[in-house]
Amino acid sequence: MGILKRFKDIMSANINAMLDKAEDPEKMIDQYLRDLQEDLRNVKSETATVMADETRCKRALDDCDADIAKMQNYAEKALLAGNEADAMKFLEKKNQLASKRTSLQQSYDMAAGNAAKMKEMHDKLTKGYHGSEQQKGRHQGEGSGCKDAGEDE
């Protein structure tokens, strides 16, 4: 039983050693950078979509605010003209817009929060990507330094 365990351990060690030799750190870093680049492209695309959604929500909210102010202005003018029925209609419309504004404000707040999170994620990935490129450059510099030192002997 002990012989089989020792044989298994030796075989396992040899296989791991072969895998370690086959694993090129530069290729691993290149693959990591490619994956990170793809993730960065996806995040950029999603960030642009979320930011466009935020802009659309903000525009809708601003339009609603303008319409509310317009209805208030119309109601005041109608009252000055002595037309209470029209003033009431404008005020009812203003109240409808005010309730619509509440839901638009919630949508905008959610979109703004999502946009902030996406920008943060984009910044982290960009920082990670540039840091990884620097590490790759350092690794390549170290590798060439070792070869130069070996050639001098």
Secondary structure, 3 states (H helix, E strand, C coil): CHHHHHHHHHHHHHHHHHHHHHCCHHHHHHHHHHHHHHHHHHHHHHHHHHHHHHHHHHHHHHHHHHHHHHHHHHHHHHHHCCCHHHHHHHHHHHHHHHHHHHHHHHHHHHHHHHHHHHHHHHHHHHHHHHHHHHHHHHHHHHHHHHHHHHHHC
